[in-house]
Amino acid sequence: MSNTLGTPWGWQETHLNLDKLPVLSDILSALQFALFAFTLDCVFRISVLRMNARKRHRQIPAVLVQAGTILIYTLIGLLGFILLYDQSISTLLAASGALGLAVGYAFRDLIADVAASITLQADHLIAIGDWVEYSENGNLVSAQIKEMDRRYVSLETNGDLRVFRIPNNRFLALQFTNISQQTQQSIREAVLQLDIQYNEDRILEILNAALEYVCRNNPEFTGWFRNYVTLVQTGSVTYKIRYECASDYSANQSKHLVLKSILRFLKSSGISLESSILVQSVSSLHSSHFPPLQNVYPFGILKVLSEEEVVKLSDNAISLHYNAGQQIISRGEMADSMYIIAEGILEVVAYKDNGEKVILASLWPGDCVGEMSLLTGEPRSADVFARDNAHLIEIRKQDLAPILQAKPILVERISSLLAMRMAQNEKTLSLANQQEAVNERRQTLTKKIMSFFSKL
């Protein structure tokens, strides 16, 4: 440039004209502005890379870098046009303004989506991998951000793993909550409506037990929960269940676990979800339309029995009630029965040398206790107390024996369930060792049970 024009700055000597063909100096001058734009763009991109390397959080997004690149080339291009064609800025602004309006109208949707993409990323409203919640047709949707580009946000729902795309501008207009960016735990709610004839204090005790069970068995739940009576109507009472769990844990999954556990505990307690007004009379509900044993047997070892066998067994099952703190089983005592928890929480306890009580395990509605004594005649292995007022169903050997003697295959199935539960409790075992232990214990238990019931 300096050798050809006598100056390193081409625009000082060159003035492009559409009426003549460009010469070498014209080409060099145009290339000089391209070099300016390229250099500024490289400096901009290197600066962004260094800033993002220093800051692991709140980084400058790629779409903003691309927008910066377009802006640099546009400004340098306008500057080159003004200097090389010897145009005034006012004339250029007037022409570019009219052209900009036409382009903006033609590509208004694209421009709106790109602008929304810049807003979403520059303000760090969402990032790939974040979980968001928003309302759609009155339903709460929980989804994970899988991909983001200039025009769309790609989401994957938690429930059915459905992947779909939403335009950036539309997504920005949603009333969404980024639960992955919440610094505190998330408080969520569920609602349950039951017949008004049930005692509300009893229902609240069952709900409290169900929520405690969920919190004990799922690390995503913090342990905080509250249950309330929120609405009383003709024939029904509405209960609100509030609980706290990790912010990035799916709302649908957390609600599923809570309601599933509540349903289990209500069924175990003989609480029907049907309305006494619309479906059946109050007297039939009070007479226990479903026998308690038929409500709880699917959760324990009796699930290997058929419904007909359970009906026969329930005819002789004994319903027992214990007050909070009352001892149910004493270690070392001989017995040939087991208990199924219909309502309440039991605690398996042991004692240290100094007499201090240690809680080894908690037993919930649907769980069995004392089954080894029922099946093998072994003495009770632990002390068990009622933590709350409890309703238990006692199954005795003399009532179960006719069923097992008629179908010996049930002994093997019960032995398999017990052996699997024992192996799973031994967390130090590998999967291969667990399977080997299950096979050995199943054979041993089957022999013990067959021997014990043959003595009847």
Secondary structure as GFF3:
##gff-version 3
##sequence-region A 1 456
A	DSSP	alpha_helix	2	5	.	.	.	ID=ss1
A	DSSP	three_ten_helix	10	12	.	.	.	ID=ss2
A	DSSP	alpha_helix	24	54	.	.	.	ID=ss3
A	DSSP	alpha_helix	62	84	.	.	.	ID=ss4
A	DSSP	alpha_helix	89	106	.	.	.	ID=ss5
A	DSSP	alpha_helix	108	122	.	.	.	ID=ss6
A	DSSP	beta_strand	131	136	.	.	.	ID=ss7
A	DSSP	beta_strand	139	148	.	.	.	ID=ss8
A	DSSP	beta_strand	152	157	.	.	.	ID=ss9
A	DSSP	beta_strand	163	167	.	.	.	ID=ss10
A	DSSP	alpha_helix	168	173	.	.	.	ID=ss11
A	DSSP	beta_strand	177	178	.	.	.	ID=ss12
A	DSSP	three_ten_helix	179	181	.	.	.	ID=ss13
A	DSSP	beta_strand	186	195	.	.	.	ID=ss14
A	DSSP	alpha_helix	200	217	.	.	.	ID=ss15
A	DSSP	beta_strand	221	233	.	.	.	ID=ss16
A	DSSP	beta_strand	236	245	.	.	.	ID=ss17
A	DSSP	alpha_helix	251	268	.	.	.	ID=ss18
A	DSSP	alpha_helix	282	286	.	.	.	ID=ss19
A	DSSP	alpha_helix	292	296	.	.	.	ID=ss20
A	DSSP	three_ten_helix	297	299	.	.	.	ID=ss21
A	DSSP	three_ten_helix	301	304	.	.	.	ID=ss22
A	DSSP	alpha_helix	307	316	.	.	.	ID=ss23
A	DSSP	beta_strand	318	322	.	.	.	ID=ss24
A	DSSP	beta_strand	327	329	.	.	.	ID=ss25
A	DSSP	beta_strand	337	343	.	.	.	ID=ss26
A	DSSP	beta_strand	346	351	.	.	.	ID=ss27
A	DSSP	beta_strand	357	363	.	.	.	ID=ss28
A	DSSP	beta_strand	368	369	.	.	.	ID=ss29
A	DSSP	alpha_helix	371	376	.	.	.	ID=ss30
A	DSSP	beta_strand	383	386	.	.	.	ID=ss31
A	DSSP	beta_strand	390	396	.	.	.	ID=ss32
A	DSSP	alpha_helix	397	406	.	.	.	ID=ss33
A	DSSP	alpha_helix	409	425	.	.	.	ID=ss34
A	DSSP	alpha_helix	431	453	.	.	.	ID=ss35
###
